[in-house]
Amino acid sequence: MRITIVSLFPETFAAWVGSSIVGRAAAAGLVAFRFVQLRDFAHDRHRTVDDYAYGGGAGMVLKPEPFFEAVESLEGGPGRVVLLSARGRPFTHDDAVRYSLAPALTLLCGHYKDVDQRVAEGLGAEEVSIGDFVLSGGEPAALCVLDAVVRLLPGALGDHESASGDSHYEGLLSPPSYTRPPEFRGMAVPEVLRSGNHADIEAWRRREAERLTRERRPDLWARLHD
């Protein structure tokens, strides 16, 4: 898979994509990254990529021309294009699965007040958000999407079960996890997890996953029972 990130701050991604699961996936040839500096596609001597908003209001808006030229310059094409935006629909596990199946993914990072709407419309970009809050730029959100996608690539985690037990994989939150020691500061690991009875353990994990989903994410629980 090839992932391209178009950003005013492409250097912010270097440490993350070279470490942990994402770094190992890149080293193994499962994913290749390409980072594009948006200002490289500005044509004035100040490398200007933003301007005032039509209609007035505070804040600057990123211009459409640099984004279009950056995406159109990509050798092999951009693949699926995603614009990280507080106005976008919520990014979900299903989106991560869908993106991971594409041969190429391009993430567009906004900054300042907004991105000219013609970028999303003209480039056929999906607008997605990672939560109901506003970030200074799209870079942190792009990192979240990138990580969620790469860990789903076959071979990235070493075994499929590592991903299949995650929260949201089957629409439920994951059950609690425990490790050694069996007791710590008066808090004990549930006896069933130390019983060695795999059927009982799986039943306990399912009950806990359902309980936590009902309590913490009633929206997910309701979706499961539509």
N, C-alpha and C positions, 0 to 999 in steps of 0.2 A: 504494500500500500504506500502511496505517496501523500504526505500531508504538507500543504503550503500554508504559511501564515503571513498575511499582509498587515503590517503594523508600523506605527511611528517609532516603536521601541523593540525591534526584533531581538536586540541583545538580551532582553529580559528572559528569553526562553532557553538560553544556552545551558544553564546549570541543570534545569529540570530534564531536558531531553537527553542529557548525557548521564543520567543517574537512575538507579532503581529499575523498576520494571520497564519503563519507557526506554531507558538507556540500553538495557539488555536486548529489548526487542529490536532496536536500531542496529546494535552490534551484530545481531543474528540475521540481519537482512530482511526482517519482517516488515519494517517500515522505514521510509526515507523521508527526511524533513528538508523543507526548503523555506527559507526566511527572506521576505521581501520588504525592503525599506520603502514605505509609501512616498517619502520625499524624493526618491530617485525618479519619480514620474511627475515632478513639478518642473516647470520650464522657465521660471523667472529666477533672477539671481539670488533671491531670498529663499528659494525652494518653498514657496507658499502653498499650503494644502488646505487652508481654511478661509472662510469669509463670513461676513455678517449675514444673518438670516433675513430673507424676505419677510416683510410684515413686522419687522422689529423684534424686540425682546433681547434679554441678556444672553450672553454666550455666543461662541462661534460654532459654525457648522462646517464639517469636512466636505470639500468640494467633490463632485462626481468624477471629474476627468482623471485624477490620479488613480482612483480605484479601477476605473475601466481600463486604463492603459496597463496597470499592473497585472490585472487578471488576463487581459488579452495577450500579454507578453509571455505567459507561462508555456514553456515547451511541453507538448503533450496534452495541453488543455488543463483547465482547472478542476475537472470532475464536478462533484457536488459542491456548491458554494453556500456557505453559511455566514451570515452577518450576526455578530454578537451584539445584542441590543436589549436595553431595559424594556423596550416596547414589544419585544418578541414573545412568542408563546413559550411556556416552560419547557426546558430541555429535560428529557426523560431517558430512562434506561432503554426504552424501545428505540429512541432516536440514536442512542449510542450503538445499538445492535445494527440498525439500518446503515449508519455511516460506516461501521466497520466492514460492511459487505461491499462497499464501493471501492474501486481501484484507486480513486484519488479524491481528496477532500481539501477544499480551500476555506480557511477561516479568515474572515475580515474583521479587524479590530478597529472599532471607532475610538474617538477621543473627543475632548471638549464637550460642547453641548449636545451635538447630534451628528448624524451622517445624512447627507442629502438623500431624500427618499428615492431618487432615481437610481441610486446604487443598487438597492434591493430589487427594485422593479426591473431595471434594465439588464442586470446580471442574473436574474432568476434566483436570487439568494433567498434562502430560508432565514427569517429573523427569529433567533432564539435567545432566551434569557435563562440564567442559572438561578434566579430567585427574585423575590419582590423587594429589591433594593437596588441602589444605583452605585456603580463603581466609577472610578476616575477614568477608566478606559476599558476596552474590551480584552486586554491582555490576560488578566486573571481568569476571566470567564473562558477564554480560549484554552488556557491551560487545563481547566476542568474538563472541557469537552475532549481535548486531545488525550488526556489521561484515561477518561472513561472509554474512549474508542480503542486506544492501543491495547489496553489490558484484555480486550475481547478478541484480539487477533489470535488465531490458532498458534499455539506454541509460546505466546507471550508470558503466560503464567506457569507453564510447565505441566499443568494438568487442568482439565476442564472443570473438575470438581471445585477448584479454588474459586472460579467465577460463579458456578451454578449455585453455590451456597450463599452468595452475597444478597444483601438487601435489594429488593426490587426485581430480582431475577424472575421470580414467579408472581410478582405483584404484591409480595409480602415483605415486611421488614425482616431482617435476619434475627434469629434467636440470640440470647446472650452467649458469650464465649468465656471459657475459663482455662487456666493452665496452672502449673505448679507454682506455689505450694498448695496442698489440698485445703489448708486453712490459713488465713492471714488476718491478723487483728480481729479475731472473733468472727470473721466472715468465712463460711465454709462453701466449698464447691458442692452443688447439689449431688446428693448421693446417687441419683440415677446415672449421672455422667461417669461415675466411677464403678458402676455395676458390671460393665462389660456386656450387658444385654443390649445388642444393637437395635432390636425392635423397640424396646422401651425408650432407648435414647432418641431414636427417630421420632417416636410419638411425642416425647417431651419437647423436642425441638419444634415440632409442628405446632403444638399447643402454645408454646411461648411466642413463636412467630405470629400466630393469629392474635394472641392477647396484646402484644405490643403494637401490632398494626391497628387493632380496634381502638386502643387507648391513645396512640400518638398520631396516627394518620387515618382518621375516620373517612377521609376522602378516598384513600386507596381501598379501604375496606368496603366502602359503598360501591366502588367500581367493580370489585371482585364479585359482588352479589347483585349486579344490575340484571 
